[in-house]
């Protein structure tokens, strides 16, 4: 756990259940995420990964169970209280979910304008967020005028505009080429390692989860560097097997869903060496 942060988990779910049309989609799901850490949610399509993100964001209520985020019991909050709570959570949707008729800058500013923030503050925060994702030159463009990877980065900039301590990523690299995917992962690493953001990342791309477990963003080098076995930046480049995090360093843990239940949760090295048939599907 990072020094100076509360000892209670940033995110905790206990016995969460939800059904639609009499079909139980999530059945007794429990997990927690420590402040500053990342939990990668993995599983086949339809196992409830996105649904869990929406519960953590306070967008969906479970039929049973407990959802606690930053000390807030979401299942007990009114809709008005949830609206205020959502300022503390950034959500990066799979397809970006941008407004086609608004410029990139106005998309990023949307949440602050809804809250009635001062325009001078909005302009400064928009510029700051777009610089973070290296898209300041696209501020006046429409979403249709930029690439899919750039739209995904705009979505990250929009999620950052309220400077949230938690960011939720729904398949952030889905449909992107390898180079663009790596750029998105670098942004996620930078948010975690420079700003201490706690994250839930739903994905079917286990290589993204391993990248978060094996690498960190080193601000002194302005680059992504591999972790050595003690959890610090390695002096050598190149890929390596998952390394245990040093005390106080942010960790990335894996949680696999199957048939609406937690099938496995644990450390990356437990997955990389697994002989379990279901987990091996994701390693191919």
Phi, psi and omega in degrees: 000141182289141182298142175084353180267155179301149182282336178290150180299150174291323181225133176214127174242137180229118174057038184287130177227144174204143181227149174231129181052046177066009175256120180284118183268320175237136187226098174068040182279129178225135172192167175218157180228126179285150178307129177089349181270172177235136172244121178268119177267119182237158180154164181290166179303135177091007181271357173103015183296308181296323179299320177296319177300317181294327176293318180294330178278356181075021179268338180224136177262138176286158175287331179206159179102181187234136175234115180240127180225122180053039178082000179263129174274097188297327182291347181253000186269148174284167179297323178296319178293323179294323178300318179291321180298322186296345175296339183269001184230125174265143183231119176258106183283155186303315183260012179088319178053047179271157175277116185297331184273355180254148176293167176305313180299318180289327174298315181294324183280348192308313185295319180293323179293322176300326182275357177077028179292157178295140185297325178296319178294318180301311181301317181294319182289323177297314179299318180298314182293319179291326175295322181300321181263009176059046180228026182299332180283351181261009187305321184265002179277157173271154179307326180290349182263000181236165184285168179298320178296322178292323178297322178296322178290326175297320179299322177294317178300319179295321178296332184275348193300330179265008180054055186284147175283345179233135173232135179251130183243121178256101179046060188293342180249006182301130176079004181260153177288163185303320182294315180292322177301317179297325179295321178294316179298322177299319178296319180295317177299318181296318177299316181294312192272338179263321185250359176069028182290134172276139187222145164245127181236114177266128183201157168256356182265095184296337178296329176294318180296318178294324178299319179292329180281329189263346187229162173220160175268122180261104183297331180293337177254349186053046185205160173275132181230150178286152176274139172273171183303339179270006176088003179258165179303134179277142177288348181249149178273186175096163181284157177206170179289159182304138181248141176293142181285145175288162179302129180088346180277145178295141180250156169243122178246159182248141171227121179257133176257146175209125180054039175078007181236160174286116180270322180203141167216135183173202186275153180303322183292336175292330180278318184297331180256015186289152171247007179289129186297320182293315179294326180296336178302326186275348181270349183290000000 
